[in-house]
Amino acid sequence: MKRKFKNISKKGLIMTLCLIGIVLVLSIILMNSFSLPDQIGTISFQSKSLNYDNKEAGSFEITKSTRWISKGKARVEVNVD
């Protein structure tokens, strides 16, 4: 059984395909826009009961830093002193 598409003109088909292409491109751009690499800074925690700045025995400082090394991959460094 042959189907005939007499009602669909070439212009209408081209416009429909262009619209579908535009929607696909925009959706890909939106999906990637939420994963843009932002610079994540450094976070530092110090002990409260013992003064780390005075190097009291038992005091500590934890420093975490993160940086993007490629798309979808980040390097996390944690230093305990």
Rosetta blueprint (number, residue, H / E / L):
1 M L
2 K L
3 R L
4 K L
5 F L
6 K L
7 N L
8 I L
9 S L
10 K H
11 K H
12 G H
13 L H
14 I H
15 M H
16 T H
17 L H
18 C H
19 L H
20 I H
21 G H
22 I H
23 V H
24 L H
25 V H
26 L H
27 S H
28 I H
29 I H
30 L H
31 M H
32 N H
33 S H
34 F L
35 S L
36 L L
37 P L
38 D L
39 Q L
40 I L
41 G L
42 T E
43 I E
44 S E
45 F E
46 Q E
47 S L
48 K L
49 S L
50 L L
51 N L
52 Y L
53 D L
54 N L
55 K L
56 E L
57 A L
58 G L
59 S L
60 F L
61 E E
62 I E
63 T E
64 K E
65 S E
66 T E
67 R E
68 W E
69 I E
70 S E
71 K L
72 G L
73 K E
74 A E
75 R E
76 V E
77 E E
78 V E
79 N E
80 V E
81 D L
